[in-house]
Every structure is written in C-alpha cells, then in structure tokens.
Amino acid sequence: MSTSQPAKVVQPLRIADAKNSIRHVFIRDYMVDCSIGIHGHEKDNDQRVRINLDLAVVEGGQPFDDDIQNVICYEQMANGILQIVGQGHVNLVETLAENIATMCLEDRRVTSVRVRVEKLDILADAESVGVEIERFNSQV
C-alpha cells in the first residue's frame, strides 16, 4: 500500500492589478553560481542557486512611450543580483534574499518584492532547499 501523496503545486500569488495600476515585473529561474553556506565545503566551492523575483510596480499613470526609462528594467535587476553575489561569501540564503530585496526596493516604483532563493544541490531527495521572503517599500 502506497502512502505517498501527489506533490502539491504551489502557484504564485496574483500581483498585477489594473484597478490599482500595479504591474507585475518578474524574473523566473535565474541561475547563478554563488559562494553561500555555513559548512566548510560550501565555503570552498560555489553552488548553483536559483533566484526568482516578483515585483509589484506602480504604473503611475504616465505613458511608457516605448522608453526603457519609464519601466523597471529586469536586466538591471539581474545585473544587480550578479553584483550582490559577486560581493563575496554569504552564510545564509536568508541574507542573500534580504540583500536582493533591498536592492529591488531602492526604486520607489517598486511597492513590494518577493524573493525566492533556492540551493539546488543540497539534499539528494529534494530538487531544492531555500527561502522565500516578501518585503514592502517604506518609501511609498
């Protein structure tokens, strides 16, 4: 007799909201090599880490005019993640997630950010381990 249950599928929360002029900007499954972890062997070698971002962005009622300056640039967000990872070793996935959230919230148009950081090669029987956080912009 099998006691296993089907895996629960986790759906992201709905962020885009036309009524409140909120746009959802995201990065999915961004793979980076990162020096992260508390164990000695983790400090000696980079690990594969998957990062997901979900940003709630105020549209502001201004026209886009097909101009990158009028929107949140996901390439700048990705480059910001690489810059944070490039600053050196961090012990905790929580620390990395907080640093990424802080970077995202520097833009006042971002009202909230959800950051998921997953270490991929930790547990043999798990696809990943990690943390997901949500932070709000106190400047808004």
Backbone hydrogen bonds in HBPLUS format (Angstrom, degrees):
<---DONOR---> <-ACCEPTOR-->    atom                        ^
c    i                          cat <-CA-CA->   ^        H-A-AA   ^      H-
h    n   atom  resd res      DA  || num        DHA   H-A  angle D-A-AA Bond
n    s   type  num  typ     dist DA aas  dist angle  dist       angle   num
A0017-ASP N   A0022-ILE O   2.91 MM   5  4.89 167.9  1.92 136.4 139.1     1
A0022-ILE N   A0017-ASP O   2.89 MM   5  4.89 174.6  1.89 140.7 142.5     2
A0021-SER N   A0018-ALA O   3.12 MM   3  4.80 165.3  2.14 101.8 106.0     3
A0059-GLU N   A0021-SER O   2.81 MM  38  5.38 168.4  1.82 161.2 160.2     4
A0023-ARG N   A0057-VAL O   2.73 MM  34  5.01 167.4  1.75 152.8 154.2     5
A0057-VAL N   A0023-ARG O   2.83 MM  34  5.01 167.6  1.84 155.4 158.3     6
A0025-VAL N   A0055-LEU O   3.06 MM  30  5.10 159.2  2.11 142.7 148.3     7
A0055-LEU N   A0025-VAL O   2.76 MM  30  5.10 164.0  1.79 164.3 167.9     8
A0027-ILE N   A0053-LEU O   3.12 MM  26  5.08 154.1  2.19 130.1 134.3     9
A0053-LEU N   A0027-ILE O   2.98 MM  26  5.08 161.2  2.01 143.0 149.0    10
A0030-TYR N   A0051-ILE O   2.95 MM  21  5.03 158.6  1.99 156.1 149.6    11
A0051-ILE N   A0030-TYR O   2.84 MM  21  5.03 154.8  1.90 137.1 145.7    12
A0032-VAL N   A0049-VAL O   2.92 MM  17  5.40 164.6  1.95 157.9 163.1    13
A0049-VAL N   A0032-VAL O   2.85 MM  17  5.40 156.0  1.91 165.3 172.1    14
A0034-CYS N   A0047-GLN O   2.83 MM  13  5.24 157.8  1.88 143.9 150.9    15
A0047-GLN N   A0034-CYS O   2.74 MM  13  5.24 160.6  1.77 139.6 143.3    16
A0090-VAL N   A0035-SER O   3.08 MM  55  6.55 153.0  2.15 147.1 152.9    17
A0037-GLY N   A0090-VAL O   3.02 MM  53  6.59 143.8  2.15 139.5 150.3    18
A0042-GLU N   A0039-HIS O   2.94 MM   3  5.24 133.4  2.17 105.4 118.8    19
A0043-LYS N   A0039-HIS O   3.16 MM   4  6.55 134.4  2.38 146.1 159.1    20
A0043-LYS N   A0040-GLY O   3.04 MM   3  5.18 134.1  2.26 100.3 113.0    21
A0120-LEU N   A0048-ARG O   3.28 MM  72  5.91 172.3  2.29 151.8 152.3    22
A0050-ARG N   A0118-GLU O   2.84 MM  68  5.09 158.4  1.89 146.7 153.2    23
A0118-GLU N   A0050-ARG O   2.87 MM  68  5.09 154.7  1.94 151.5 158.3    24
A0052-ASN N   A0116-ARG O   2.98 MM  64  5.08 155.7  2.04 143.0 149.3    25
A0116-ARG N   A0052-ASN O   2.94 MM  64  5.08 158.9  1.98 149.4 153.3    26
A0054-ASP N   A0114-ARG O   2.95 MM  60  5.04 142.6  2.09 146.8 152.9    27
A0114-ARG N   A0054-ASP O   2.81 MM  60  5.04 151.9  1.89 145.3 154.2    28
A0056-ALA N   A0112-SER O   2.93 MM  56  5.22 168.2  1.94 148.0 150.0    29
A0111-THR N   A0056-ALA O   2.74 MM  55  5.56 150.8  1.83 155.6 164.8    30
A0058-VAL N   A0109-ARG O   2.86 MM  51  5.27 161.6  1.90 154.4 155.4    31
A0067-ASP N   A0064-PHE O   3.07 MM   3  5.97 151.0  2.16 128.3 131.3    32
A0070-ASN N   A0067-ASP O   2.94 MM   3  5.70 165.4  1.96 124.8 129.6    33
A0071-VAL N   A0068-ILE O   3.33 MM   3  5.59 166.8  2.34 114.2 114.4    34
A0076-GLN N   A0073-CYS O   3.10 MM   3  5.37 122.5  2.45 101.6 114.7    35
A0077-MET N   A0073-CYS O   3.18 MM   4  6.60 150.6  2.27 144.4 153.0    36
A0078-ALA N   A0074-TYR O   2.89 MM   4  6.12 159.7  1.93 146.9 151.8    37
A0079-ASN N   A0075-GLU O   2.87 MM   4  6.12 159.9  1.91 148.7 154.4    38
A0080-GLY N   A0076-GLN O   2.87 MM   4  6.01 145.4  1.99 139.8 149.6    39
A0081-ILE N   A0077-MET O   2.98 MM   4  6.33 148.4  2.08 147.6 155.7    40
A0082-LEU N   A0078-ALA O   3.07 MM   4  6.43 159.9  2.11 149.0 153.8    41
A0083-GLN N   A0079-ASN O   2.94 MM   4  6.19 148.8  2.04 143.3 152.2    42
A0084-ILE N   A0080-GLY O   2.98 MM   4  6.24 156.6  2.04 147.0 152.7    43
A0085-VAL N   A0081-ILE O   2.90 MM   4  6.17 168.6  1.92 158.9 161.6    44
A0086-GLY N   A0082-LEU O   2.87 MM   4  5.91 145.7  1.99 139.4 149.3    45
A0087-GLN N   A0084-ILE O   3.14 MM   3  5.40 160.9  2.18 107.4 113.4    46
A0096-LEU N   A0092-LEU O   3.28 MM   4  6.68 161.0  2.32 147.6 151.4    47
A0097-ALA N   A0093-VAL O   2.90 MM   4  6.12 163.9  1.92 152.0 156.4    48
A0098-GLU N   A0094-GLU O   2.94 MM   4  6.13 159.3  1.98 147.6 153.1    49
A0099-ASN N   A0095-THR O   2.96 MM   4  6.18 160.1  2.00 152.0 157.3    50
A0100-ILE N   A0096-LEU O   3.01 MM   4  6.23 156.6  2.07 150.8 157.0    51
A0101-ALA N   A0097-ALA O   2.91 MM   4  6.12 161.1  1.95 150.2 155.8    52
A0102-THR N   A0098-GLU O   2.92 MM   4  6.12 161.9  1.96 150.8 155.3    53
A0103-MET N   A0099-ASN O   3.11 MM   4  6.31 157.0  2.16 142.3 148.0    54
A0104-CYS N   A0100-ILE O   3.01 MM   4  6.31 160.1  2.05 153.1 158.0    55
A0105-LEU N   A0101-ALA O   3.00 MM   4  6.21 154.5  2.06 152.8 159.4    56
A0106-GLU N   A0103-MET O   3.28 MM   3  5.46 160.7  2.32 104.9 110.6    57
A0110-VAL N   A0107-ASP O   3.01 MM   3  5.77 162.1  2.04 123.5 128.7    58
A0137-ASN N   A0111-THR O   2.91 MM  26  5.07 162.7  1.94 136.8 135.7    59
A0113-VAL N   A0135-ARG O   2.91 MM  22  5.47 155.2  1.97 156.0 162.8    60
A0135-ARG N   A0113-VAL O   2.88 MM  22  5.47 157.2  1.93 156.2 163.7    61
A0115-VAL N   A0133-ILE O   2.89 MM  18  5.39 151.7  1.97 146.7 156.1    62
A0133-ILE N   A0115-VAL O   2.83 MM  18  5.39 156.0  1.89 152.2 158.7    63
A0117-VAL N   A0131-VAL O   2.88 MM  14  5.55 161.3  1.92 165.4 171.3    64
A0131-VAL N   A0117-VAL O   2.98 MM  14  5.55 151.0  2.06 152.1 160.5    65
A0119-LYS N   A0129-VAL O   2.71 MM  10  5.41 153.9  1.78 166.0 171.9    66
A0129-VAL N   A0119-LYS O   3.05 MM  10  5.41 150.3  2.14 145.6 154.9    67
A0126-ALA N   A0123-LEU O   3.17 MM   3  5.30 168.2  2.18 113.8 114.8    68
